[in-house]
């Protein structure tokens, strides 16, 4: 089975298909509708063969797809029929959850995506639980997404921001009983040194996660159902 992975971000939409090593991308933004996204993806991947699609969405996702409109794209995503638009089976997951799946190496893992805001997910035994830790209050009255997101980095400067990342990841690791924490997102590279029990995810984790979403559908079914990936809505 060939999989097309589409990672939707506020600045870019990135794509990679099975059997290829070089990703493709185009600019996104507040004018990007789901129909425009699908049309552009199909145009730019016309020479790629794929049977199914994995879609990383920057917002809350339920059993039937997006459940809230993204803050950094145009409206119209909730209720949009991606399967009909692509003409292929589509699995839509939160973008942080897709990155978390790609960075998972076993045990109990907490993923924190350091980008415009704060993405988060917990993974244990191939069960993925998307979280909204960015909505937790920080001790000064701000939210964690304000402190650890792009605005916090710009407001407080790199040194103080890195200190806060270390402080918060330590607390969250204990609270979530995580064996380790993986930092992803565009600002993960700014965290140096890495806190104890924390490692940096790779740029390709979102694509790896998208491919893994369809692992349980690979024939023949040569492993028990307990090894299949399951994303909790």
N, CA, C and O of each residue as an XYZ file, in Angstrom:
932
protein
N       0.840     -1.194      0.000
C       0.000      0.000      0.000
C       0.875      1.245      0.000
O       1.763      1.382      0.842
N       0.632      2.140     -0.930
C       1.369      3.397     -0.987
C       0.563      4.491     -0.293
O      -0.635      4.644     -0.531
N       1.239      5.245      0.564
C       0.588      6.253      1.392
C       1.091      7.641      1.004
O       2.291      7.849      0.826
N       0.170      8.581      0.875
C       0.524      9.984      0.723
C       0.282     10.668      2.059
O      -0.827     10.622      2.591
N       1.317     11.304      2.606
C       1.208     12.017      3.875
C       1.178     13.511      3.585
O       2.040     14.033      2.877
N       0.180     14.193      4.138
C       0.041     15.639      3.978
C       0.058     16.269      5.369
O      -0.813     15.995      6.195
N       1.047     17.108      5.616
C       1.208     17.770      6.907
C       0.848     19.245      6.730
O       1.587     19.999      6.097
N      -0.294     19.649      7.293
C      -0.808     21.002      7.103
C      -0.332     21.903      8.231
O      -0.606     21.637      9.401
N       0.376     22.961      7.883
C       0.837     23.922      8.869
C       0.357     25.316      8.550
O      -0.209     25.561      7.485
N       0.583     26.228      9.472
C       0.158     27.592      9.264
C       0.959     28.326      8.217
O       0.491     29.314      7.653
N       2.181     27.845      7.946
C       3.039     28.491      6.950
C       3.185     27.678      5.670
O       3.270     28.234      4.575
N       3.214     26.347      5.820
C       3.424     25.494      4.657
C       2.567     24.235      4.755
O       2.192     23.810      5.847
N       2.267     23.653      3.614
C       1.694     22.318      3.518
C       2.768     21.437      2.896
O       3.243     21.711      1.794
N       3.155     20.365      3.614
C       4.232     19.495      3.160
C       3.674     18.134      2.797
O       2.720     17.660      3.413
N       4.281     17.496      1.780
C       3.784     16.223      1.269
C       4.933     15.250      1.024
O       6.025     15.650      0.619
N       4.676     13.973      1.273
C       5.625     12.911      0.939
C       4.843     11.622      0.725
O       3.891     11.345      1.455
N       5.238     10.835     -0.269
C       4.564      9.571     -0.561
C       5.525      8.408     -0.397
O       6.742      8.576     -0.466
N       4.966      7.231     -0.181
C       5.766      6.011     -0.059
C       6.680      5.860     -1.264
O       6.269      6.099     -2.399
N       7.930      5.459     -1.010
C       8.874      5.230     -2.080
C       9.634      6.457     -2.517
O      10.480      6.373     -3.407
N       9.348      7.617     -1.903
C      10.031      8.859     -2.257
C      10.811      9.379     -1.055
O      10.436      9.119      0.088
N      11.880     10.103     -1.301
C      12.722     10.631     -0.228
C      12.691     12.143     -0.137
O      13.062     12.705      0.894
N      12.260     12.807     -1.186
C      12.215     14.268     -1.206
C      10.767     14.743     -1.072
O       9.914     14.409     -1.894
N      10.507     15.520     -0.035
C       9.166     16.044      0.162
C       8.917     17.249     -0.738
O       9.853     17.833     -1.284
N       7.659     17.612     -0.886
C       7.265     18.793     -1.636
C       6.400     19.665     -0.732
O       5.788     19.171      0.215
N       6.353     20.951     -1.024
C       5.570     21.832     -0.178
C       5.102     23.066     -0.941
O       5.637     23.415     -1.994
N       4.084     23.716     -0.373
C       3.633     25.001     -0.881
C       3.179     25.836      0.304
O       2.916     25.305      1.383
N       3.089     27.140      0.101
C       2.708     28.053      1.175
C       1.238     27.881      1.537
O       0.396     27.654      0.668
N       0.942     27.992      2.825
C      -0.447     27.986      3.279
C      -0.789     29.401      3.753
O      -0.290     30.372      3.184
N      -1.615     29.532      4.764
C      -1.966     30.854      5.254
C      -3.460     31.008      5.456
O      -4.224     30.059      5.275
N      -3.871     32.206      5.831
C      -5.259     32.460      6.224
C      -6.253     32.374      5.070
O      -7.462     32.380      5.300
N      -5.769     32.295      3.847
C      -6.676     32.183      2.708
C      -6.821     30.747      2.205
O      -7.533     30.498      1.232
N      -6.153     29.809      2.862
C      -6.166     28.420      2.380
C      -7.429     27.698      2.843
O      -7.632     27.505      4.041
N      -8.271     27.303      1.899
C      -9.459     26.511      2.187
C      -9.122     25.033      1.996
O      -8.113     24.711      1.368
N      -9.948     24.130      2.525
C      -9.676     22.702      2.318
C      -9.723     22.306      0.850
O      -8.922     21.482      0.409
N     -10.651     22.877      0.086
C     -10.728     22.553     -1.335
C      -9.481     23.016     -2.063
O      -8.953     22.289     -2.904
N      -9.000     24.218     -1.755
C      -7.786     24.717     -2.393
C      -6.587     23.862     -2.010
O      -5.703     23.620     -2.831
N      -6.558     23.399     -0.743
C      -5.466     22.535     -0.296
C      -5.449     21.236     -1.074
O      -4.405     20.818     -1.573
N      -6.618     20.588     -1.179
C      -6.695     19.309     -1.888
C      -6.308     19.477     -3.349
O      -5.541     18.678     -3.886
N      -6.836     20.513     -3.993
C      -6.535     20.730     -5.408
C      -5.043     20.936     -5.625
O      -4.476     20.393     -6.574
N      -4.406     21.706     -4.767
C      -2.968     21.969     -4.922
C      -2.153     20.709     -4.653
O      -1.184     20.434     -5.361
N      -2.541     19.940     -3.633
C      -1.831     18.691     -3.323
C      -1.936     17.726     -4.499
O      -0.935     17.137     -4.908
N      -3.134     17.559     -5.044
C      -3.306     16.636     -6.164
C      -2.509     17.092     -7.385
O      -1.953     16.269     -8.112
N      -2.457     18.385     -7.604
C      -1.689     18.920     -8.724
C      -0.197     18.655     -8.554
O       0.481     18.264     -9.504
N       0.314     18.869     -7.334
C       1.750     18.739     -7.100
C       2.206     17.300     -6.932
O       3.406     17.030     -6.960
N       1.258     16.356     -6.756
C       1.620     14.942     -6.579
C       1.064     14.084     -7.710
O       0.930     12.871     -7.555
N       0.743     14.694     -8.831
C       0.129     13.965     -9.941
C       1.017     12.841    -10.458
O       0.515     11.861    -11.010
N       2.333     12.969    -10.287
C       3.256     11.936    -10.764
C       3.597     10.916     -9.686
O       4.425     10.034     -9.917
N       2.974     11.018     -8.510
C       3.177     10.055     -7.437
C       1.999      9.085     -7.390
O       0.850      9.487     -7.571
N       2.287      7.812     -7.149
C       1.239      6.807     -7.003
C       0.970      6.589     -5.524
O       1.893      6.314     -4.756
N      -0.288      6.711     -5.121
C      -0.648      6.454     -3.727
C      -2.072      5.914     -3.676
O      -2.922      6.252     -4.499
N      -2.300      5.059     -2.675
C      -3.596      4.395     -2.525
C      -4.453      5.027     -1.435
O      -5.681      5.005     -1.513
N      -3.797      5.597     -0.409
C      -4.492      6.176      0.739
C      -3.780      7.458      1.143
O      -2.662      7.727      0.703
N      -4.442      8.250      1.991
C      -3.895      9.543      2.404
C      -3.942      9.674      3.922
O      -4.942      9.330      4.551
N      -2.844     10.177      4.512
C      -2.812     10.569      5.917
C      -2.728     12.090      5.971
O      -1.892     12.701      5.306
N      -3.596     12.687      6.763
C      -3.683     14.139      6.811
C      -3.447     14.627      8.239
O      -4.220     14.306      9.141
N      -2.386     15.397      8.444
C      -2.121     16.007      9.735
C      -2.762     17.378      9.799
O      -2.400     18.274      9.036
N      -3.717     17.548     10.709
C      -4.541     18.756     10.755
C      -4.217     19.597     11.992
O      -4.138     19.048     13.091
N      -4.027     20.914     11.847
C      -3.652     21.763     12.990
C      -4.853     22.197     13.826
O      -5.181     23.382     13.894
N      -5.497     21.228     14.457
C      -6.657     21.525     15.282
C      -7.255     20.255     15.846
O      -6.714     19.166     15.650
N      -8.376     20.390     16.548
C      -9.037     19.253     17.174
C      -9.667     18.365     16.116
O     -10.328     18.850     15.198
N      -9.455     17.047     16.253
C      -9.970     16.070     15.294
C     -10.788     15.021     16.037
O     -10.370     14.531     17.087
N     -11.943     14.679     15.497
C     -12.794     13.642     16.059
C     -12.915     12.474     15.107
O     -12.173     12.405     14.127
N     -13.833     11.549     15.365
C     -13.993     10.364     14.512
C     -14.346     10.703     13.069
O     -14.044      9.928     12.162
N     -14.985     11.855     12.846
C     -15.410     12.230     11.499
C     -14.583     13.352     10.894
O     -15.004     13.989      9.929
N     -13.405     13.594     11.459
C     -12.540     14.627     10.907
C     -12.437     15.841     11.805
O     -12.730     15.748     12.997
N     -12.025     16.985     11.263
C     -11.851     18.194     12.068
C     -13.130     18.584     12.810
O     -14.231     18.537     12.262
N     -12.946     18.972     14.080
C     -14.093     19.374     14.894
C     -14.065     20.861     15.240
O     -14.986     21.371     15.878
N     -13.009     21.552     14.818
C     -12.949     22.992     15.008
C     -12.135     23.600     13.873
O     -11.238     22.960     13.322
N     -12.457     24.831     13.535
C     -11.746     25.501     12.456
C     -10.349     25.911     12.933
O     -10.184     26.287     14.093
N      -9.347     25.845     12.061
C      -7.990     26.237     12.453
C      -7.881     27.755     12.571
O      -8.541     28.491     11.836
N      -7.058     28.211     13.485
C      -6.921     29.637     13.695
C      -6.066     30.336     12.664
O      -6.129     31.559     12.531
N      -5.265     29.578     11.930
C      -4.323     30.205     10.999
C      -4.587     29.862      9.538
O      -3.737     30.088      8.677
N      -5.797     29.303      9.255
C      -6.182     28.993      7.879
C      -7.587     29.538      7.637
O      -8.222     30.056      8.555
N      -8.067     29.421      6.408
C      -9.433     29.845      6.106
C     -10.435     28.885      6.750
O     -10.039     27.846      7.280
N     -11.703     29.215      6.712
C     -12.748     28.365      7.290
C     -13.223     27.333      6.262
O     -12.873     27.393      5.083
N     -14.031     26.388      6.750
C     -14.614     25.377      5.882
C     -14.075     23.975      6.096
O     -14.443     23.061      5.358
N     -13.211     23.778      7.089
C     -12.575     22.480      7.316
C     -13.487     21.506      8.045
O     -13.452     20.305      7.777
N     -14.296     22.009      8.957
C     -15.219     21.133      9.695
C     -16.315     20.652      8.747
O     -16.994     21.460      8.114
N     -16.483     19.336      8.655
C     -17.499     18.755      7.790
C     -17.055     18.532      6.354
O     -17.811     17.984      5.552
N     -15.836     18.949      6.016
C     -15.360     18.756      4.644
C     -15.089     17.277      4.388
O     -14.521     16.600      5.244
N     -15.488     16.765      3.218
C     -15.320     15.355      2.874
C     -13.989     15.160      2.152
O     -13.920     15.266      0.927
N     -12.932     14.875      2.916
C     -11.600     14.726      2.332
C     -11.504     13.475      1.468
O     -10.814     13.475      0.448
N     -12.200     12.397      1.873
C     -12.171     11.175      1.082
C     -12.736     11.385     -0.307
O     -12.171     10.909     -1.291
N     -13.845     12.096     -0.389
C     -14.458     12.384     -1.685
C     -13.570     13.307     -2.510
O     -13.438     13.127     -3.720
N     -12.957     14.303     -1.852
C     -12.128     15.264     -2.564
C     -10.876     14.616     -3.148
O     -10.484     14.924     -4.273
N     -10.243     13.710     -2.379
C      -9.047     13.031     -2.861
C      -9.385     11.837     -3.745
O      -8.570     11.423     -4.569
N     -10.581     11.283     -3.580
C     -10.922     10.068     -4.292
C     -10.191      8.866     -3.754
O     -10.021      7.868     -4.455
N      -9.751      8.954     -2.495
C      -9.002      7.884     -1.824
C      -9.443      7.825     -0.361
O      -9.987      8.800      0.157
N      -9.215      6.693      0.312
C      -9.431      6.658      1.758
C      -8.481      7.629      2.458
O      -7.289      7.673      2.151
N      -9.014      8.402      3.394
C      -8.225      9.417      4.100
C      -8.378      9.226      5.602
O      -9.486      9.019      6.097
N      -7.263      9.294      6.327
C      -7.290      9.311      7.784
C      -6.761     10.667      8.249
O      -5.635     11.054      7.939
N      -7.603     11.376      8.999
C      -7.253     12.701      9.494
C      -6.938     12.606     10.979
O      -7.736     12.077     11.754
N      -5.776     13.118     11.379
C      -5.397     13.157     12.787
C      -4.829     14.529     13.102
O      -4.394     15.250     12.204
N      -4.834     14.880     14.355
C      -4.189     16.109     14.792
C      -2.718     16.074     14.404
O      -2.078     15.026     14.497
N      -2.173     17.211     13.969
C      -0.791     17.225     13.482
C       0.218     16.854     14.563
O       1.225     16.210     14.270
N      -0.040     17.253     15.817
C       0.866     16.880     16.902
C       0.833     15.372     17.142
O       1.862     14.759     17.427
N      -0.363     14.776     17.023
C      -0.481     13.326     17.200
C       0.285     12.589     16.108
O       0.923     11.571     16.375
N       0.226     13.099     14.876
C       0.942     12.450     13.782
C       2.454     12.526     13.993
O       3.165     11.558     13.725
N       2.951     13.668     14.471
C       4.375     13.788     14.776
C       4.755     12.867     15.926
O       5.823     12.255     15.917
N       3.869     12.771     16.919
C       4.150     11.910     18.064
C       4.279     10.452     17.644
O       5.174      9.748     18.111
N       3.398      9.998     16.771
C       3.473      8.621     16.272
C       4.815      8.378     15.590
O       5.428      7.324     15.761
N       5.262      9.360     14.819
C       6.534      9.210     14.109
C       7.737      9.193     15.020
O       8.748      8.573     14.690
N       7.657      9.863     16.167
C       8.793      9.922     17.080
C       8.791      8.864     18.157
O       9.711      8.813     18.974
N       7.773      8.016     18.178
C       7.619      7.031     19.245
C       8.572      5.855     19.086
O       8.695      5.291     17.999
N       9.248      5.487     20.176
C      10.179      4.355     20.147
C       9.886      3.322     21.231
O      10.711      2.452     21.508
N       8.699      3.422     21.844
C       8.329      2.450     22.861
C       8.072      3.102     24.200
O       8.389      4.274     24.404
N       7.484      2.322     25.131
C       7.221      2.836     26.460
C       6.109      3.868     26.470
O       5.191      3.826     25.651
N       6.208      4.788     27.405
C       5.205      5.844     27.568
C       5.872      7.169     27.214
O       6.787      7.606     27.912
N       5.428      7.805     26.149
C       6.087      8.995     25.612
C       5.152     10.191     25.610
O       3.990     10.084     25.219
N       5.671     11.338     26.052
C       4.959     12.610     25.953
C       5.584     13.416     24.827
O       6.799     13.615     24.797
N       4.754     13.878     23.901
C       5.235     14.714     22.802
C       4.796     16.144     23.034
O       3.639     16.403     23.367
N       5.735     17.083     22.854
C       5.435     18.508     22.936
C       5.904     19.173     21.655
O       7.085     19.108     21.312
N       4.993     19.807     20.956
C       5.327     20.486     19.714
C       5.508     21.974     19.952
O       4.548     22.681     20.260
N       6.729     22.448     19.812
C       7.054     23.850     20.067
C       6.989     24.620     18.755
O       7.955     24.665     17.994
N       5.847     25.217     18.509
C       5.655     25.962     17.263
C       4.991     27.287     17.541
O       5.378     28.001     18.466
N       3.988     27.621     16.745
C       3.230     28.847     16.993
C       2.594     28.800     18.370
O       2.592     29.794     19.095
N       2.056     27.643     18.728
C       1.515     27.406     20.055
C       2.237     26.227     20.690
O       3.451     26.088     20.546
N       1.495     25.380     21.388
C       2.068     24.189     22.013
C       1.205     22.988     21.671
O       0.104     22.843     22.202
N       1.697     22.124     20.787
C       1.017     20.874     20.485
C       1.422     19.817     21.488
O       2.511     19.888     22.057
N       0.565     18.838     21.713
C       0.910     17.819     22.712
C       0.122     16.537     22.464
O      -1.001     16.561     21.962
N       0.740     15.424     22.829
C       0.096     14.112     22.721
C       0.822     13.131     23.613
O       2.016     13.283     23.870
N       0.110     12.130     24.083
C       0.682     11.067     24.895
C       0.548      9.759     24.136
O      -0.519      9.457     23.601
N       1.629      8.974     24.084
C       1.624      7.703     23.364
C       2.084      6.596     24.301
O       3.103      6.730     24.979
N       1.328      5.499     24.339
C       1.706      4.331     25.133
C       1.190      3.086     24.437
O      -0.007      2.953     24.183
N       2.104      2.175     24.131
C       1.739      0.910     23.487
C       0.901      1.139     22.238
O      -0.099      0.455     22.019
N       1.314      2.111     21.412
C       0.677      2.424     20.127
C      -0.724      3.007     20.255
O      -1.460      3.074     19.270
N      -1.095      3.425     21.445
C      -2.338      4.171     21.639
C      -1.963      5.634     21.805
O      -1.154      5.987     22.664
N      -2.564      6.486     20.971
C      -2.210      7.904     20.941
C      -3.374      8.727     21.495
O      -4.505      8.626     21.019
N      -3.078      9.540     22.504
C      -4.088     10.406     23.106
C      -3.698     11.858     22.846
O      -2.785     12.369     23.495
N      -4.370     12.535     21.909
C      -4.090     13.959     21.695
C      -4.443     14.758     22.950
O      -5.451     14.488     23.604
N      -3.614     15.732     23.277
C      -3.815     16.555     24.464
C      -3.898     18.031     24.074
O      -3.546     18.414     22.959
N      -4.369     18.846     25.014
C      -4.389     20.298     24.836
C      -3.688     20.946     26.024
O      -4.265     21.778     26.724
N      -2.425     20.548     26.241
C      -1.682     21.055     27.389
C      -1.396     22.543     27.271
O      -1.127     23.207     28.272
N      -1.453     23.070     26.055
C      -1.238     24.497     25.877
C      -2.282     25.353     26.563
O      -2.060     26.546     26.770
N      -3.439     24.761     26.929
C      -4.499     25.501     27.612
C      -4.324     25.532     29.123
O      -5.101     26.181     29.823
N      -3.310     24.837     29.633
C      -3.050     24.873     31.074
C      -2.466     26.228     31.460
O      -1.670     26.799     30.716
N      -2.862     26.741     32.625
C      -2.323     28.042     33.050
C      -0.884     27.927     33.545
O      -0.512     26.954     34.201
N      -0.091     28.934     33.220
C       1.249     29.043     33.774
C       1.137     29.837     35.077
O       0.108     30.463     35.329
N       2.173     29.819     35.899
C       2.068     30.409     37.231
C       1.877     31.921     37.223
O       1.440     32.481     38.228
N       2.188     32.594     36.129
C       2.012     34.044     36.056
C       0.644     34.436     35.521
O       0.361     35.624     35.369
N      -0.210     33.456     35.234
C      -1.528     33.754     34.702
C      -1.623     33.558     33.202
O      -2.721     33.564     32.646
N      -0.495     33.386     32.542
C      -0.497     33.082     31.122
C      -0.804     31.603     30.910
O      -0.779     30.809     31.851
N      -1.095     31.245     29.656
C      -1.247     29.837     29.308
C       0.102     29.267     28.895
O       1.011     30.007     28.520
N       0.224     27.941     28.967
C       1.481     27.313     28.545
C       1.780     27.609     27.076
O       2.940     27.756     26.692
N       0.732     27.695     26.261
C       0.965     28.000     24.843
C       1.538     29.402     24.671
O       2.313     29.643     23.745
N       1.165     30.330     25.554
C       1.723     31.682     25.500
C       3.198     31.679     25.877
O       3.997     32.389     25.267
N       3.555     30.896     26.863
C       4.924     30.861     27.359
C       5.861     30.066     26.462
O       6.986     30.492     26.199
N       5.399     28.904     25.990
C       6.289     28.007     25.252
C       6.132     28.115     23.745
O       6.921     27.529     23.003
N       5.138     28.847     23.279
C       4.951     29.045     21.848
C       5.835     30.154     21.309
O       6.705     30.678     22.004
N       5.595     30.493     20.071
C       6.410     31.499     19.379
C       6.387     32.847     20.081
O       7.406     33.535     20.148
N       5.212     33.229     20.612
C       5.098     34.522     21.286
C       5.963     34.576     22.538
O       6.549     35.613     22.848
N       6.044     33.459     23.257
C       6.874     33.420     24.456
C       8.348     33.553     24.135
O       9.089     34.233     24.844
N       8.776     32.894     23.050
C      10.178     32.987     22.625
C      10.526     34.421     22.252
O      11.597     34.916     22.601
N       9.622     35.082     21.547
C       9.878     36.463     21.130
C       9.798     37.436     22.301
O      10.566     38.396     22.358
N       8.884     37.203     23.229
C       8.670     38.128     24.341
C       9.757     38.040     25.399
O      10.221     39.066     25.896
N      10.173     36.817     25.752
C      11.082     36.636     26.872
C      12.534     36.414     26.466
O      13.425     36.468     27.314
N      12.786     36.166     25.182
C      14.147     35.908     24.738
C      14.508     34.443     24.872
O      13.887     33.703     25.635
N      15.519     34.030     24.123
C      15.847     32.610     24.039
C      16.256     32.007     25.377
O      15.783     30.926     25.728
N      17.123     32.677     26.133
C      17.637     32.098     27.380
C      16.505     31.807     28.359
O      16.431     30.711     28.916
N      15.626     32.782     28.572
C      14.528     32.592     29.506
C      13.528     31.580     28.958
O      12.972     30.787     29.718
N      13.297     31.598     27.656
C      12.371     30.644     27.042
C      12.879     29.214     27.214
O      12.102     28.324     27.558
N      14.170     28.981     26.979
C      14.751     27.644     27.152
C      14.624     27.198     28.607
O      14.338     26.032     28.879
N      14.834     28.117     29.532
C      14.688     27.775     30.955
C      13.259     27.327     31.249
O      13.040     26.342     31.954
N      12.283     28.065     30.698
C      10.877     27.712     30.924
C      10.530     26.373     30.295
O       9.779     25.594     30.884
N      11.061     26.089     29.110
C      10.821     24.801     28.469
C      11.333     23.673     29.365
O      10.647     22.669     29.555
N      12.525     23.837     29.909
C      13.079     22.822     30.796
C      12.244     22.627     32.045
O      12.015     21.497     32.477
N      11.791     23.723     32.625
C      10.966     23.667     33.832
C       9.653     22.941     33.562
O       9.265     22.044     34.311
N       8.977     23.332     32.490
C       7.656     22.770     32.188
C       7.746     21.312     31.760
O       6.930     20.496     32.187
N       8.718     20.970     30.929
C       8.828     19.571     30.490
C       9.099     18.646     31.660
O       8.607     17.518     31.686
N       9.884     19.112     32.639
C      10.146     18.286     33.814
C       8.882     18.014     34.608
O       8.643     16.888     35.044
N       8.069     19.052     34.796
C       6.822     18.909     35.541
C       5.847     18.003     34.784
O       5.232     17.116     35.375
N       5.711     18.229     33.489
C       4.762     17.442     32.699
C       5.193     15.980     32.589
O       4.353     15.080     32.582
N       6.487     15.751     32.503
C       6.974     14.362     32.423
C       6.573     13.583     33.664
O       6.144     12.433     33.567
N       6.710     14.205     34.836
C       6.317     13.544     36.089
C       4.804     13.385     36.161
O       4.308     12.323     36.537
N       4.065     14.440     35.800
C       2.605     14.409     35.896
C       2.006     13.360     34.973
O       1.018     12.718     35.329
N       2.590     13.175     33.788
C       2.079     12.210     32.810
C       2.709     10.830     32.972
O       2.386      9.903     32.229
N       3.605     10.696     33.942
C       4.302      9.431     34.183
C       4.970      8.931     32.903
O       4.958      7.735     32.610
N       5.549      9.859     32.147
C       6.182      9.520     30.872
C       7.605      9.018     31.080
O       8.329      9.523     31.938
N       7.997      8.035     30.302
C       9.377      7.548     30.345
C      10.326      8.559     29.718
O      11.485      8.666     30.118
N       9.833      9.292     28.745
C      10.649     10.292     28.077
C       9.759     11.296     27.367
O       8.573     11.049     27.148
N      10.344     12.430     27.009
C       9.635     13.496     26.302
C      10.329     13.734     24.967
O      11.557     13.782     24.898
N       9.544     13.880     23.916
C      10.075     14.231     22.600
C       9.596     15.637     22.255
O       8.403     15.934     22.311
N      10.547     16.495     21.899
C      10.227     17.853     21.485
C      10.223     17.928     19.964
O      11.206     17.565     19.318
N       9.126     18.395     19.397
C       9.039     18.595     17.966
C       8.630     20.020     17.675
O       8.619     20.866     18.569
N       8.295     20.287     16.429
C       7.901     21.629     16.055
C       9.076     22.470     15.600
O      10.235     22.090     15.767
N       8.763     23.609     15.026
C       9.785     24.446     14.418
C      10.790     25.033     15.374
O      11.897     25.378     14.959
N      10.438     25.161     16.670
C      11.360     25.770     17.623
C      12.081     24.760     18.506
O      12.808     25.147     19.421
N      11.887     23.463     18.244
C      12.565     22.450     19.061
C      14.086     22.574     18.964
O      14.795     22.271     19.923
N      14.588     23.017     17.813
C      16.030     23.143     17.637
C      16.634     24.224     18.525
O      17.846     24.244     18.742
N      15.794     25.126     19.040
C      16.280     26.208     19.892
C      16.574     25.738     21.314
O      17.241     26.444     22.070
N      16.086     24.559     21.687
C      16.262     24.062     23.052
C      17.628     23.394     23.177
O      17.819     22.265     22.725
N      18.557     24.087     23.781
C      19.927     23.587     23.951
C      20.532     24.234     25.202
O      20.664     25.456     25.268
N      20.904     23.404     26.201
C      20.911     21.939     26.189
C      19.514     21.360     26.424
O      18.614     22.048     26.907
N      19.357     20.095     26.076
C      18.096     19.416     26.298
C      17.956     19.026     27.765
O      18.931     18.586     28.375
N      16.772     19.176     28.340
C      16.559     18.754     29.725
C      16.720     17.241     29.871
O      16.700     16.506     28.884
N      16.876     16.799     31.088
C      17.004     15.362     31.365
C      15.740     14.630     30.938
O      14.627     15.089     31.196
N      15.921     13.491     30.285
C      14.789     12.694     29.857
C      14.083     13.230     28.631
O      12.976     12.797     28.315
N      14.707     14.167     27.937
C      14.095     14.801     26.769
C      14.989     14.603     25.562
O      16.210     14.722     25.665
N      14.393     14.301     24.419
C      15.147     14.247     23.181
C      14.403     15.031     22.102
O      13.199     15.268     22.194
N      15.141     15.414     21.101
C      14.588     16.221     20.020
C      14.091     15.326     18.893
O      14.809     14.427     18.453
N      12.889     15.561     18.429
C      12.364     14.790     17.316
C      12.992     15.215     16.005
O      13.598     16.283     15.911
N      12.845     14.374     14.993
C      13.403     14.673     13.685
C      12.415     15.397     12.804
O      11.209     15.371     13.049
N      12.934     16.047     11.772
C      12.073     16.783     10.848
C      11.114     15.866     10.099
O      10.054     16.299      9.646
N      11.493     14.597      9.972
C      10.672     13.663      9.192
C       9.647     12.917     10.038
O       8.953     12.043      9.519
N       9.532     13.236     11.329
C       8.634     12.481     12.204
C       7.179     12.541     11.746
O       6.454     11.552     11.856
N       6.747     13.692     11.233
C       5.354     13.796     10.787
C       5.082     12.840      9.634
O       4.022     12.215      9.582
N       6.035     12.720      8.706
C       5.855     11.797      7.586
C       5.885     10.353      8.071
O       5.075      9.535      7.635
N       6.813     10.035      8.969
C       6.872      8.680      9.523
C       5.567      8.328     10.222
O       5.056      7.217     10.080
N       5.034      9.278     10.973
C       3.760      9.045     11.651
C       2.624      8.816     10.675
O       1.762      7.968     10.905
N       2.618      9.571      9.582
C       1.576      9.387      8.576
C       1.635      8.021      7.922
O       0.599      7.414      7.651
N       2.844      7.533      7.666
C       2.981      6.193      7.103
C       2.527      5.133      8.107
O       1.880      4.154      7.735
N       2.868      5.332      9.366
C       2.528      4.350     10.394
C       1.022      4.233     10.620
O       0.550      3.190     11.072
N       0.270      5.272     10.316
C      -1.176      5.239     10.527
C      -1.853      4.105      9.763
O      -2.924      3.637     10.150
N      -1.219      3.667      8.673
C      -1.824      2.630      7.840
C      -1.145      1.276      8.002
O      -1.425      0.350      7.240
N      -0.255      1.151      8.986
C       0.488     -0.110      9.140
C      -0.424     -1.292      9.395
O      -0.137     -2.398      8.937
N      -1.526     -1.084     10.120
C      -2.408     -2.206     10.443
C      -3.210     -2.681      9.246
O      -3.899     -3.699      9.325
N      -3.128     -1.940      8.113
C      -3.852     -2.340      6.913
C      -2.961     -3.010      5.882
O      -3.417     -3.365      4.795
N      -1.680     -3.185      6.225
C      -0.755     -3.840      5.296
C      -1.044     -5.339      5.262
O      -1.160     -5.969      6.314
N      -1.156     -5.897      4.105
C      -1.398     -7.338      3.960
C      -0.072     -8.070      3.739
O       0.834     -7.515      3.117
N       0.061     -9.320      4.241
C      -0.937     -9.978      5.092
C      -0.886     -9.449      6.523
O       0.104     -8.843      6.932
N      -1.966     -9.682      7.287
C      -2.006     -9.252      8.686
C      -1.171    -10.240      9.503
O      -1.679    -11.236     10.018
N       0.111     -9.938      9.605
C       1.028    -10.888     10.239
C       1.373    -10.500     11.672
O       2.369    -10.981     12.212
N       0.563     -9.632     12.306
C       0.801     -9.311     13.700
C      -0.554     -9.151     14.398
O      -1.553     -8.857     13.740
N      -0.599     -9.339     15.705
C      -1.874     -9.277     16.426
C      -2.437     -7.861     16.428
O      -1.687     -6.901     16.254
N      -3.761     -7.715     16.625
C      -4.386     -6.392     16.621
C      -3.794     -5.436     17.640
O      -3.873     -4.221     17.456
N      -3.191     -5.961     18.728
C      -2.659     -5.106     19.783
C      -1.491     -4.254     19.298
O      -1.119     -3.290     19.967
N      -0.908     -4.589     18.151
C       0.222     -3.810     17.646
C      -0.214     -2.747     16.651
O       0.624     -1.999     16.147
N      -1.507     -2.663     16.357
C      -1.999     -1.653     15.446
C      -2.058     -0.292     16.136
O      -2.263     -0.224     17.348
N      -1.883      0.784     15.386
C      -1.962      2.124     15.969
C      -3.415      2.506     16.179
O      -4.277      2.210     15.351
N      -3.675      3.170     17.299
C      -5.031      3.639     17.581
C      -4.949      5.051     18.128
O      -4.299      5.296     19.144
N      -5.608      5.978     17.451
C      -5.654      7.370     17.906
C      -6.982      7.602     18.589
O      -8.035      7.443     17.971
N      -6.950      7.978     19.866
C      -8.168      8.228     20.618
C      -8.702      9.614     20.242
O      -7.961     10.591     20.350
N      -9.963      9.734     19.803
C     -10.535     11.035     19.421
C     -10.508     12.027     20.589
O     -10.949     13.166     20.443
